[in-house]
Amino acid sequence: MFARLTDRLRPWSAAEPAADAPVVVVVGAGPAGLATAALLRREGVRAVVVDRAERVGASWAGRYDSLRLNTVRWMSDLPGLRMPRSLGRWVGRDDLVDYFERYVEHHRLEVVLGDAGSVDRIDRRPDGGFDVTGGRSWRADGVVIATGHSATPTRPDWSNAGRFSGRLLHAAEYRNPDQVADGRVLVVGAGSSGGEICVDLVNAGIGVTWAVRSAPRVFPREVVGVPSTPFAPPADVMPDYLVDRAAPWIERRIYGRRDYLPEPTAPMMELLARHKEPMTADGIVDAIRSGRVTVVDAVTDLDEDGALLDDGDRVDADVVIAATGYRPALEPLVGHLGVLDTDGRPVSVTPSAGLGFVGFTVPLTGTLWAIEHDARRVSRALARHLQ
């Protein structure tokens, strides 16, 4: 916390590393990779950021047009460079990606994109270093994986999806209501993306059916003009049982009786440990209560004209948007190194000497806040290892 506040008061840009500085390859040119590279440079390490995409922040640039950060602007800065006040309290997608590009210029980061930046596999050498193979081959003293927990869309295993005569999209492919303006829309999945896509559609005058088995706690970005996210850091260090007691009480105080969505299947902090965050989708409760969004049971399969539901009912649909989440997809890169758990996620941010993971933590404070925290831990650990 203190380091973050200091950076806001005194923005910085790291000096060029020495010619004989140790080399760390940072895989992923999103905010996690860029923040880690900047902090490594400040430690005197040469950080080379590689990514198969053609631009930095590509995964953010490819999300829906109306996307805004759920964390307030001043909790979303990356190390060494503030987001300008002109971006507003809740930074939009395009402004965020522009900020990432300015961040590369500000810190003079070494970034390799496209085919040359693709990485297929990482192997440890007998001398303790790493061979990074893909579009190019790199001999690195250390490696940071910063591809994030949302690298690859998770698509439902609907056996009859091929029979569906309409359009089937994942949330990663949704951009704006113009894609679905002339059809009956079914959104599947109860996370923030599903809720925000529903709101985006109803704001364009499109009625939506939302298939939900259970839903996490729902909180707004702000209450009576006060942002919610500054209250998250204290909650992150509180005992889980206290947070779990407070969360439903706070939700009731904001929205009243929970008549809009099914109850969560587990306490909030247990769901968070499974990488299922509370939902932030401003306007979703009003949209449900007004009838513009119709909530139905979970989808078990598709048929030619729509979807079959778990309660035996069915829904007609011309467009199905699967907001069914993402996965890290780390197994091809490092699955053979013994650093992943049974769900394919890193066992820790620094599971072995010279190897770090940034961007895989899901706290109440939000992804960008957690990225800086983990980037500092990983950059310090690698710098000590490489001394």
PLY file of the C-alpha trace (Angstrom):
ply
format ascii 1.0
element vertex 387
property float x
property float y
property float z
element edge 386
property int vertex1
property int vertex2
end_header
0.00 0.00 0.00
2.76 2.46 0.97
4.73 1.75 -2.24
1.65 2.35 -4.37
0.93 5.69 -2.66
4.58 6.73 -3.07
4.44 5.93 -6.80
1.35 8.12 -7.15
3.13 11.03 -5.50
6.37 10.55 -7.44
5.94 8.80 -10.81
9.15 7.22 -12.06
10.76 5.59 -15.08
13.49 2.99 -14.62
16.94 3.46 -16.11
18.23 1.31 -18.95
19.67 -1.98 -17.58
23.39 -2.62 -17.92
24.61 -4.50 -20.99
25.45 -7.54 -18.87
22.20 -7.47 -16.83
20.38 -10.77 -16.30
17.55 -11.40 -18.75
13.99 -12.24 -17.74
11.41 -13.12 -20.39
7.94 -11.88 -19.42
5.22 -13.80 -21.27
2.17 -11.60 -21.81
1.91 -7.94 -22.85
-1.15 -7.07 -20.81
-1.09 -5.03 -17.59
0.47 -7.87 -15.57
3.39 -8.26 -17.96
3.96 -4.54 -18.42
3.90 -3.79 -14.68
6.29 -6.65 -13.93
8.69 -5.59 -16.69
8.82 -2.02 -15.38
9.55 -3.20 -11.84
12.21 -5.64 -13.05
13.94 -2.81 -14.95
13.97 -0.77 -11.75
15.77 -3.73 -10.12
18.44 -3.60 -12.85
17.11 -6.61 -14.76
16.62 -6.65 -18.53
12.97 -7.61 -19.03
11.79 -8.69 -22.49
8.01 -8.76 -22.84
6.73 -11.21 -25.47
3.18 -11.78 -26.71
1.68 -13.47 -29.76
-0.86 -10.64 -30.13
-0.17 -7.70 -32.42
-0.61 -5.01 -29.75
-0.18 -4.56 -26.03
-3.31 -5.09 -23.94
-4.87 -7.11 -26.76
-7.14 -9.16 -24.48
-8.64 -5.94 -23.10
-8.90 -4.34 -26.55
-10.94 -7.34 -27.73
-13.66 -7.10 -25.07
-17.10 -5.52 -25.51
-17.27 -1.83 -26.40
-19.04 -0.71 -23.20
-16.52 -2.33 -20.84
-15.41 -0.17 -17.92
-13.10 -1.03 -15.07
-14.80 -2.17 -11.88
-12.00 -0.57 -9.85
-11.89 3.20 -9.48
-9.23 4.92 -11.63
-6.81 5.75 -8.82
-6.76 2.09 -7.75
-5.99 0.94 -11.30
-2.66 2.63 -12.06
0.35 0.52 -12.98
3.69 1.21 -11.22
5.35 4.48 -12.11
2.65 6.14 -14.24
-0.67 7.59 -13.10
-3.84 7.39 -15.12
-4.85 10.98 -15.91
-7.97 12.39 -14.25
-9.36 13.09 -17.72
-10.14 9.36 -18.06
-12.89 9.70 -15.48
-13.66 7.71 -12.37
-14.41 4.45 -14.23
-11.96 4.00 -17.10
-13.36 2.64 -20.36
-11.84 -0.05 -22.57
-10.27 2.14 -25.27
-8.81 4.62 -22.78
-7.34 1.73 -20.81
-5.61 0.25 -23.85
-4.26 3.69 -24.79
-2.85 3.94 -21.25
-1.06 0.60 -21.69
0.56 1.88 -24.88
1.70 5.07 -23.13
3.03 2.92 -20.31
5.34 1.07 -22.70
6.69 4.39 -24.00
7.03 5.91 -20.53
9.16 3.02 -19.21
10.88 2.32 -22.58
9.92 -1.33 -22.27
11.36 -3.93 -24.62
8.33 -5.61 -26.23
8.23 -8.29 -28.95
4.79 -8.88 -30.50
3.20 -11.09 -33.16
4.69 -14.34 -34.41
8.12 -13.45 -33.01
6.55 -13.01 -29.56
4.63 -16.28 -29.46
5.69 -18.81 -26.80
4.88 -22.53 -26.97
6.89 -24.03 -24.14
9.24 -23.16 -21.28
11.91 -25.59 -20.07
14.37 -25.32 -17.22
18.02 -25.79 -18.12
20.52 -27.71 -15.94
22.22 -24.42 -15.02
18.96 -23.11 -13.50
18.05 -20.83 -16.41
15.26 -21.33 -18.93
14.80 -22.08 -22.60
11.76 -20.26 -23.98
10.68 -21.62 -27.35
8.08 -20.39 -29.81
8.27 -17.88 -32.65
11.83 -17.19 -31.43
14.05 -19.03 -28.99
15.23 -17.25 -25.85
17.82 -18.21 -23.26
16.60 -16.51 -20.10
17.88 -16.28 -16.55
14.29 -16.05 -15.33
10.73 -16.20 -16.63
7.50 -14.51 -15.57
4.18 -15.84 -16.86
1.77 -12.92 -17.06
-0.90 -14.20 -19.43
-3.59 -13.90 -16.74
-6.44 -16.06 -15.54
-8.65 -15.12 -18.52
-6.42 -16.25 -21.38
-8.79 -18.70 -23.09
-12.61 -18.68 -23.21
-14.35 -21.57 -21.47
-17.09 -22.81 -23.79
-20.03 -24.90 -22.56
-20.04 -28.59 -23.42
-23.50 -28.62 -25.01
-23.82 -31.86 -26.97
-26.40 -30.47 -29.42
-24.86 -27.04 -29.94
-24.25 -27.95 -33.57
-28.01 -28.26 -34.14
-28.71 -24.69 -33.01
-29.87 -22.69 -36.05
-29.07 -19.28 -34.58
-25.81 -17.56 -33.64
-23.74 -18.89 -30.76
-21.16 -16.47 -29.33
-18.87 -16.51 -26.35
-18.76 -13.28 -24.35
-15.22 -12.84 -25.70
-16.77 -12.43 -29.18
-19.49 -9.98 -28.15
-18.79 -6.33 -28.99
-22.04 -4.33 -29.00
-25.82 -4.64 -29.44
-25.58 -4.17 -33.22
-24.49 -7.83 -33.44
-27.84 -9.04 -32.08
-30.26 -6.21 -32.84
-32.79 -8.31 -34.78
-33.11 -11.41 -32.60
-34.21 -12.95 -29.33
-31.16 -13.02 -27.08
-30.28 -15.55 -24.40
-27.27 -14.76 -22.18
-25.84 -17.73 -20.23
-23.67 -17.23 -17.15
-23.95 -15.16 -13.99
-20.63 -13.34 -13.70
-19.96 -9.64 -14.20
-19.53 -10.10 -17.97
-22.93 -11.77 -18.27
-24.60 -9.07 -16.20
-22.92 -6.20 -18.05
-23.79 -7.67 -21.46
-27.43 -7.93 -20.33
-27.38 -4.26 -19.27
-25.67 -3.24 -22.53
-28.41 -4.95 -24.52
-31.40 -3.63 -22.57
-29.97 -0.09 -22.74
-30.19 -0.50 -26.52
-33.85 -1.53 -26.24
-33.26 -5.27 -26.65
-35.10 -7.64 -24.33
-32.89 -10.34 -22.82
-33.37 -13.73 -21.22
-30.62 -14.55 -18.71
-29.93 -18.18 -17.78
-28.54 -18.44 -14.26
-28.05 -21.47 -12.00
-26.78 -19.45 -9.06
-25.29 -15.99 -8.82
-22.58 -14.36 -6.71
-23.12 -11.37 -4.47
-24.00 -8.20 -6.40
-22.42 -4.84 -5.57
-22.51 -1.51 -7.45
-19.44 0.45 -8.47
-20.50 3.22 -6.14
-23.12 4.00 -3.49
-24.51 7.55 -3.24
-21.54 8.75 -5.27
-18.88 6.98 -3.17
-16.78 4.30 -4.97
-17.03 0.83 -3.45
-13.54 -0.44 -4.28
-11.60 1.59 -1.65
-13.37 -0.53 0.98
-11.99 -3.74 -0.54
-8.36 -3.61 0.74
-9.46 -3.69 4.41
-11.88 -6.51 3.58
-9.05 -8.48 1.95
-7.20 -8.68 5.28
-10.27 -9.33 7.45
-11.15 -12.89 8.52
-13.26 -14.58 5.86
-16.13 -15.29 8.24
-16.55 -11.58 9.00
-16.59 -10.66 5.31
-19.08 -13.46 4.62
-21.38 -12.15 7.34
-21.14 -8.57 6.16
-21.58 -9.18 2.40
-25.25 -10.25 2.35
-26.14 -7.53 4.86
-24.51 -4.87 2.65
-26.23 -6.23 -0.47
-29.63 -6.09 1.26
-29.00 -2.54 2.45
-28.30 -1.48 -1.15
-30.89 -3.49 -3.09
-33.42 -4.73 -0.56
-34.68 -8.30 -0.57
-32.77 -10.52 -3.01
-35.68 -11.22 -5.34
-33.70 -10.62 -8.52
-31.27 -13.57 -8.71
-30.82 -17.03 -7.12
-28.79 -17.15 -3.94
-25.06 -18.00 -4.17
-24.17 -21.65 -3.71
-21.46 -20.82 -1.16
-20.21 -17.89 0.98
-18.56 -15.08 -0.95
-14.99 -15.74 0.19
-15.27 -19.45 -0.64
-16.43 -18.56 -4.14
-13.59 -16.04 -4.43
-11.11 -18.80 -3.56
-12.54 -20.65 -6.59
-11.86 -17.54 -8.72
-15.55 -16.52 -8.79
-15.75 -12.81 -8.03
-18.71 -10.79 -6.77
-20.73 -9.32 -9.62
-20.41 -5.68 -10.62
-23.02 -4.83 -13.26
-24.56 -1.43 -12.61
-28.23 -1.42 -13.58
-28.75 -5.19 -13.63
-31.04 -5.29 -10.58
-33.31 -2.56 -11.98
-33.33 -4.29 -15.38
-34.50 -7.55 -13.82
-37.14 -5.95 -11.60
-38.51 -3.92 -14.52
-38.88 -7.05 -16.66
-36.39 -5.99 -19.31
-34.20 -8.96 -18.29
-35.99 -12.25 -17.65
-34.08 -14.65 -15.39
-34.50 -18.38 -16.07
-32.87 -21.59 -14.87
-29.51 -22.89 -16.10
-29.10 -24.19 -19.66
-28.47 -27.94 -20.02
-28.31 -28.07 -23.83
-29.33 -26.36 -27.03
-31.78 -27.47 -29.67
-32.56 -26.13 -33.13
-34.57 -23.14 -31.93
-33.17 -22.30 -28.50
-32.14 -23.82 -25.19
-33.28 -26.54 -22.79
-33.31 -25.57 -19.13
-32.46 -27.52 -16.00
-36.04 -27.22 -14.67
-37.43 -28.92 -17.81
-38.55 -25.72 -19.52
-37.09 -24.32 -22.72
-36.38 -20.88 -24.19
-36.56 -19.77 -27.82
-33.51 -17.81 -28.95
-31.95 -16.49 -32.14
-28.69 -15.57 -30.43
-27.02 -17.31 -27.48
-24.17 -15.49 -25.73
-22.17 -17.81 -23.45
-20.70 -15.66 -20.67
-19.22 -18.80 -19.18
-15.82 -17.56 -18.13
-12.20 -18.14 -19.02
-9.28 -20.33 -18.02
-5.51 -19.73 -17.82
-4.52 -22.49 -20.32
-1.03 -22.78 -18.83
-0.53 -26.52 -19.28
1.28 -26.37 -22.67
3.67 -23.72 -21.36
4.64 -25.00 -17.90
2.46 -28.01 -17.07
5.52 -30.27 -17.14
7.36 -28.15 -14.53
5.15 -29.17 -11.59
4.08 -25.61 -10.75
0.33 -25.88 -11.42
-2.45 -27.15 -9.17
-5.16 -29.61 -10.21
-7.18 -26.75 -11.77
-4.24 -25.69 -13.93
-3.51 -22.55 -11.92
-0.14 -21.54 -10.39
0.42 -23.00 -6.93
1.95 -19.64 -5.88
3.31 -16.44 -7.42
6.89 -17.75 -7.08
6.64 -21.56 -7.15
10.30 -22.19 -8.01
13.58 -20.29 -8.30
13.63 -17.88 -11.22
9.97 -18.47 -12.17
7.06 -16.16 -11.31
3.36 -15.76 -12.09
1.55 -12.42 -12.15
-2.10 -11.74 -12.96
-3.62 -14.92 -11.57
-4.79 -13.65 -8.17
-8.49 -12.82 -7.78
-9.02 -10.65 -4.67
-11.89 -8.37 -3.68
-9.75 -5.38 -4.67
-9.90 -6.30 -8.37
-7.42 -7.53 -10.94
-5.35 -4.39 -11.53
-4.80 -3.71 -7.84
-3.72 -7.34 -7.35
-1.43 -7.18 -10.38
0.71 -4.46 -8.83
0.91 -6.33 -5.51
2.01 -9.59 -7.18
4.32 -7.82 -9.66
6.23 -6.26 -6.77
6.58 -9.62 -5.00
7.73 -11.41 -8.13
10.17 -8.71 -9.32
11.85 -8.55 -5.90
12.07 -12.34 -5.67
13.61 -12.68 -9.14
16.05 -9.82 -8.53
17.27 -11.50 -5.31
17.58 -14.84 -7.11
19.56 -13.31 -9.98
22.03 -11.33 -7.84
0 1
1 2
2 3
3 4
4 5
5 6
6 7
7 8
8 9
9 10
10 11
11 12
12 13
13 14
14 15
15 16
16 17
17 18
18 19
19 20
20 21
21 22
22 23
23 24
24 25
25 26
26 27
27 28
28 29
29 30
30 31
31 32
32 33
33 34
34 35
35 36
36 37
37 38
38 39
39 40
40 41
41 42
42 43
43 44
44 45
45 46
46 47
47 48
48 49
49 50
50 51
51 52
52 53
53 54
54 55
55 56
56 57
57 58
58 59
59 60
60 61
61 62
62 63
63 64
64 65
65 66
66 67
67 68
68 69
69 70
70 71
71 72
72 73
73 74
74 75
75 76
76 77
77 78
78 79
79 80
80 81
81 82
82 83
83 84
84 85
85 86
86 87
87 88
88 89
89 90
90 91
91 92
92 93
93 94
94 95
95 96
96 97
97 98
98 99
99 100
100 101
101 102
102 103
103 104
104 105
105 106
106 107
107 108
108 109
109 110
110 111
111 112
112 113
113 114
114 115
115 116
116 117
117 118
118 119
119 120
120 121
121 122
122 123
123 124
124 125
125 126
126 127
127 128
128 129
129 130
130 131
131 132
132 133
133 134
134 135
135 136
136 137
137 138
138 139
139 140
140 141
141 142
142 143
143 144
144 145
145 146
146 147
147 148
148 149
149 150
150 151
151 152
152 153
153 154
154 155
155 156
156 157
157 158
158 159
159 160
160 161
161 162
162 163
163 164
164 165
165 166
166 167
167 168
168 169
169 170
170 171
171 172
172 173
173 174
174 175
175 176
176 177
177 178
178 179
179 180
180 181
181 182
182 183
183 184
184 185
185 186
186 187
187 188
188 189
189 190
190 191
191 192
192 193
193 194
194 195
195 196
196 197
197 198
198 199
199 200
200 201
201 202
202 203
203 204
204 205
205 206
206 207
207 208
208 209
209 210
210 211
211 212
212 213
213 214
214 215
215 216
216 217
217 218
218 219
219 220
220 221
221 222
222 223
223 224
224 225
225 226
226 227
227 228
228 229
229 230
230 231
231 232
232 233
233 234
234 235
235 236
236 237
237 238
238 239
239 240
240 241
241 242
242 243
243 244
244 245
245 246
246 247
247 248
248 249
249 250
250 251
251 252
252 253
253 254
254 255
255 256
256 257
257 258
258 259
259 260
260 261
261 262
262 263
263 264
264 265
265 266
266 267
267 268
268 269
269 270
270 271
271 272
272 273
273 274
274 275
275 276
276 277
277 278
278 279
279 280
280 281
281 282
282 283
283 284
284 285
285 286
286 287
287 288
288 289
289 290
290 291
291 292
292 293
293 294
294 295
295 296
296 297
297 298
298 299
299 300
300 301
301 302
302 303
303 304
304 305
305 306
306 307
307 308
308 309
309 310
310 311
311 312
312 313
313 314
314 315
315 316
316 317
317 318
318 319
319 320
320 321
321 322
322 323
323 324
324 325
325 326
326 327
327 328
328 329
329 330
330 331
331 332
332 333
333 334
334 335
335 336
336 337
337 338
338 339
339 340
340 341
341 342
342 343
343 344
344 345
345 346
346 347
347 348
348 349
349 350
350 351
351 352
352 353
353 354
354 355
355 356
356 357
357 358
358 359
359 360
360 361
361 362
362 363
363 364
364 365
365 366
366 367
367 368
368 369
369 370
370 371
371 372
372 373
373 374
374 375
375 376
376 377
377 378
378 379
379 380
380 381
381 382
382 383
383 384
384 385
385 386
